[in-house]
């Protein structure tokens, strides 16, 4: 099974280093020296990591055969893909690989069917489940502990406790002015 573990950003310096947007919770395992990664676009790879370091909070990698800034810039926006055994699980039981979460049924804590996870979007602040509802529409559900209360892989379910308005039109909109009026009444 293939997992996207990073995206190459801009070149750093003149010796072939690139910045990498990490898309794995296990960068030391997936992005260490000697790792051979497939790429998207495929013609760019495979790439073998020669060295890596953290500089100003960003991961910098150098690949074998890339020795200058021009070569590094040619890799920009390339996705890095690791081959992973489908039976392999993250060390932390509260972490999941995307392939484990895809196609899970999403239900509320009281058993109401919401839909099925069709995509997982990795944003800087949090991950989002893109859930296809039975009527074909989509809803985005933040993958945060307060909303996604349980992932049951045996039952193939993600159990959620959505706030008002997340999956329905029942949002409560309260302004400070309304609250002040209620207090004075």
matplotlib code that plots the C-alpha trace (Angstrom):
import matplotlib.pyplot as plt

x = [0.0, 1.2, 1.0, 1.8, 4.4, 5.4, 5.4, 8.6, 8.6, 11.2, 14.9, 17.0, 20.6, 22.7, 23.7, 20.4, 18.5, 14.7, 12.1, 9.5, 5.9, 5.6, 2.4, 3.2, 3.1, 6.3, 8.8, 11.8, 10.6, 9.4, 11.8, 15.1, 18.4, 18.3, 14.6, 13.5, 10.3, 8.0, 6.9, 3.9, 4.6, 6.1, 8.7, 10.5, 11.3, 12.0, 14.0, 16.5, 17.0, 20.7, 20.4, 17.9, 17.9, 15.6, 16.3, 14.2, 11.4, 11.3, 12.5, 15.2, 16.1, 18.7, 18.2, 20.9, 21.8, 20.5, 23.6, 22.5, 19.7, 18.5, 18.0, 16.2, 13.9, 12.9, 11.5, 9.2, 5.6, 6.5, 4.6, 6.7, 5.1, 6.2, 5.4, 3.7, 2.5, -1.3, -1.2, 1.2, -0.5, 0.8, 2.5, 0.0, -3.5, -5.1, -3.4, -4.6, -3.4, -5.7, -6.3, -7.8, -10.3, -11.4, -14.9, -15.7, -19.4, -19.9, -22.7, -23.7, -23.5, -27.2, -26.9, -28.0, -26.3, -24.3, -22.5, -19.2, -15.7, -14.5, -11.5, -9.3, -8.0, -4.8, -4.8, -2.2, -4.5, -6.4, -7.5, -11.0, -13.1, -14.9, -18.1, -20.5, -24.1, -26.7, -28.2, -24.9, -24.0, -20.8, -20.1, -16.7, -16.1, -13.1, -11.1, -10.8, -11.4, -14.4, -16.3, -15.0, -15.4, -14.5, -13.0, -14.2, -12.2, -13.8, -17.3, -16.0, -17.5, -16.5, -18.7, -19.2, -20.9, -21.4, -22.0, -25.3, -25.0, -22.2, -24.3, -27.7, -29.2, -30.0, -27.1, -27.8, -26.6, -26.3, -24.9, -23.5, -26.4, -29.0, -27.3, -27.3, -31.0, -31.8, -30.0, -31.8, -35.3]
y = [0.0, 3.5, 6.4, 10.1, 11.1, 14.5, 17.2, 18.8, 22.6, 25.1, 24.6, 25.6, 26.8, 25.8, 22.2, 20.5, 20.7, 21.0, 21.9, 19.2, 19.6, 16.5, 14.5, 11.6, 11.3, 9.2, 11.3, 9.7, 6.3, 7.3, 10.2, 9.0, 8.6, 5.7, 5.7, 5.1, 6.9, 6.7, 10.1, 11.8, 12.6, 9.1, 10.3, 12.3, 9.3, 7.1, 9.3, 8.0, 10.3, 11.0, 13.2, 15.2, 17.9, 20.3, 24.0, 26.8, 24.3, 22.9, 19.5, 19.8, 16.7, 16.1, 13.3, 11.2, 12.5, 16.1, 18.3, 21.8, 24.3, 23.7, 20.0, 20.8, 23.3, 20.7, 18.6, 21.3, 20.2, 16.5, 14.2, 11.6, 8.2, 5.4, 1.7, 0.5, -3.0, -2.7, -4.7, -2.2, 0.0, 3.2, 2.8, 5.0, 3.4, 6.9, 7.4, 6.0, 5.8, 7.3, 3.9, 2.7, 5.5, 5.5, 4.1, 4.1, 4.7, 7.9, 7.8, 10.1, 8.8, 8.2, 6.0, 8.4, 7.6, 10.6, 9.0, 7.4, 8.9, 9.3, 11.6, 12.9, 16.4, 17.3, 21.0, 22.8, 23.2, 19.8, 17.0, 16.9, 13.9, 14.5, 12.5, 11.6, 11.6, 9.1, 11.9, 12.4, 15.7, 16.1, 17.3, 18.2, 16.9, 18.1, 15.1, 16.4, 14.5, 16.8, 15.8, 12.4, 10.6, 7.0, 5.1, 1.5, -0.3, -3.7, -2.3, 0.0, 3.1, 6.6, 7.8, 11.6, 14.1, 17.0, 20.5, 22.2, 23.1, 20.8, 18.2, 19.9, 23.4, 23.7, 26.0, 28.4, 31.9, 34.0, 37.5, 39.5, 42.0, 39.1, 37.9, 41.4, 41.8, 38.5, 39.6, 42.9, 41.3]
z = [0.0, -0.8, 1.6, 0.8, 3.4, 2.2, -0.5, -1.7, -1.3, -2.5, -2.8, 0.2, -0.4, -3.4, -2.6, -3.5, -0.2, -0.4, 2.2, 2.8, 4.0, 6.2, 5.8, 8.2, 12.0, 11.7, 9.7, 11.4, 10.1, 6.6, 5.8, 7.1, 5.2, 2.9, 2.5, -1.2, -2.0, -5.1, -6.4, -8.0, -10.8, -11.2, -13.7, -11.0, -8.9, -7.2, -4.9, -2.3, 0.8, 1.2, 4.3, 6.3, 9.0, 10.7, 10.1, 11.6, 12.3, 8.7, 7.5, 4.9, 2.8, 0.2, -2.3, -4.0, -7.4, -6.7, -6.1, -6.9, -6.6, -10.2, -9.5, -6.2, -7.8, -10.4, -7.6, -6.3, -5.6, -6.0, -3.6, -1.7, -1.4, 0.9, 0.4, 3.6, 4.6, 4.8, 8.1, 9.7, 12.3, 14.0, 17.4, 19.1, 19.3, 19.0, 15.6, 12.2, 8.7, 6.1, 4.5, 7.8, 7.9, 4.3, 3.7, 7.4, 8.1, 10.0, 12.6, 15.5, 19.1, 19.0, 15.9, 13.1, 9.9, 8.5, 5.6, 4.5, 4.6, 1.0, 1.5, 4.2, 3.9, 5.8, 6.7, 8.7, 11.8, 11.7, 9.4, 7.9, 7.0, 3.7, 4.2, 1.4, 2.7, 1.5, -0.7, -2.5, -0.8, 1.1, 4.6, 6.2, 9.7, 11.6, 12.9, 16.4, 19.7, 20.7, 17.5, 16.5, 19.8, 18.6, 15.7, 15.7, 13.1, 13.8, 13.2, 10.4, 12.1, 13.1, 15.9, 16.1, 18.4, 16.1, 17.3, 16.1, 12.5, 11.5, 9.8, 9.8, 9.5, 13.2, 14.1, 16.9, 16.1, 19.2, 19.0, 21.9, 21.4, 21.7, 24.9, 26.4, 25.5, 27.2, 30.4, 30.6, 30.1]

ax = plt.figure().add_subplot(projection="3d")
ax.plot(x, y, z, "-o")
ax.set_aspect("equal")
plt.show()
